């Protein structure tokens, strides 16, 4: 029983530690798709990029993907 619980704990811990990439994409004016601009180190980095460049670049979107 202890081995089963330990195995289950290890499997669940591996699933919960998934890392993500945060990509910033520029929206096209016609609303048809996006263009990749920047890979953020983390969520806060990607959001600061959007806030810093939104006035000069236009509408941007944050896309969260698994590593």
C-alpha positions in Angstrom: 0.0 0.0 0.0 2.8 2.4 0.9 4.5 1.8 -2.5 1.3 2.5 -4.3 0.8 5.8 -2.5 4.4 6.8 -3.1 4.2 6.0 -6.8 0.9 7.9 -7.1 2.4 10.9 -5.3 5.5 11.0 -7.6 3.3 10.8 -10.7 1.0 13.6 -9.5 4.0 15.8 -8.6 5.4 15.4 -12.0 2.1 16.4 -13.6 1.7 19.5 -11.5 5.1 20.9 -12.2 4.5 21.6 -15.9 6.4 24.6 -17.1 5.0 27.0 -19.6 6.3 29.4 -22.3 4.6 32.8 -22.5 4.6 34.1 -26.1 3.6 37.6 -27.1 2.0 37.8 -30.5 1.0 40.9 -32.5 -2.6 40.9 -33.8 -3.0 41.7 -37.5 -5.2 44.8 -38.3 -7.7 42.7 -40.3 -8.2 40.3 -37.3 -6.9 37.3 -39.3 -4.2 35.8 -37.1 -1.1 36.9 -35.2 2.6 37.2 -35.6 5.1 36.0 -32.9 7.1 38.8 -31.4 8.6 37.8 -28.0 9.2 34.9 -25.6 8.8 36.0 -22.0 10.9 34.4 -19.3 7.7 34.2 -17.2 4.2 35.6 -17.1 5.3 38.9 -15.5 8.0 39.4 -18.1 5.6 38.8 -21.0 3.0 41.2 -19.5 5.6 43.9 -19.0 6.7 43.6 -22.6 3.0 44.1 -23.7 2.6 47.1 -21.5 5.9 48.7 -22.7 5.3 48.2 -26.4 1.5 48.3 -26.8 1.4 52.0 -27.8 4.1 51.6 -30.6 3.1 48.1 -31.8 -0.6 48.0 -31.4 -2.8 45.2 -30.0 -0.9 42.2 -28.7 -2.0 38.9 -27.2 -0.4 36.6 -24.7 -0.3 32.9 -25.6 0.5 30.3 -22.9 2.1 27.1 -24.3 3.6 24.1 -22.6 7.4 23.6 -22.8 
